Amino acid sequence: MRGIDPAALRWWIAAAAALAVAVLAGVADWRRKRRVDLDRIGVVDWPTVQMLGLIVAAMLGTIALNA
């Protein structure tokens, strides 16, 4: 049985990291929407960070499949 290519493994790790960023951004946005003090504004646009993380994860996953 053949093992996974080390180059592809690096791409998969990068895709997993991008997916983790997207999940963490989703949690941060959920927390921001449920905040008690509505006058506290946020600096980071978490939905944008989440979408970029998902797009990057999909791109890196595609590269990993073709590596």
C-alpha positions in Angstrom: 0.0 0.0 0.0 1.3 3.4 -1.0 1.6 6.3 1.6 0.4 9.8 1.1 2.7 12.2 -0.8 4.6 14.6 1.5 3.8 17.5 -0.8 0.1 16.7 -0.8 0.2 16.3 3.0 1.4 19.9 3.3 -1.5 21.1 1.1 -4.0 19.1 3.3 -2.5 20.6 6.5 -2.8 24.1 5.0 -6.4 23.4 4.0 -7.2 22.2 7.5 -5.7 25.3 8.9 -7.8 27.5 6.6 -10.9 25.5 7.7 -10.0 26.0 11.3 -9.8 29.8 10.7 -13.2 29.7 9.1 -14.7 27.7 12.1 -13.1 30.1 14.6 -14.5 33.1 12.7 -17.9 31.5 12.8 -17.7 31.1 16.5 -16.5 34.7 16.9 -19.4 36.0 14.8 -21.8 33.9 16.9 -20.4 35.4 20.1 -20.5 38.9 18.6 -24.2 38.5 17.7 -25.0 37.4 21.3 -23.1 40.1 23.1 -24.8 41.8 26.1 -23.4 45.3 25.6 -24.7 46.3 22.2 -22.7 49.5 22.3 -19.4 47.6 22.1 -18.6 47.6 18.4 -16.4 45.0 16.7 -13.4 45.8 14.6 -13.2 42.6 12.6 -15.9 41.6 10.0 -16.1 38.0 11.0 -18.5 36.8 8.2 -16.0 38.0 5.6 -13.1 36.2 7.4 -15.2 33.1 7.5 -16.1 33.2 3.8 -12.4 33.9 2.9 -11.3 31.0 5.1 -13.8 28.6 3.4 -12.8 29.7 -0.1 -9.1 29.3 0.7 -9.8 25.9 2.3 -11.6 24.8 -0.9 -8.8 26.0 -3.1 -6.1 24.3 -1.1 -8.2 21.1 -0.9 -8.4 21.1 -4.7 -4.6 21.6 -5.0 -4.1 18.8 -2.5 -6.2 16.4 -4.5 -4.2 17.2 -7.7 -0.8 17.1 -6.0 
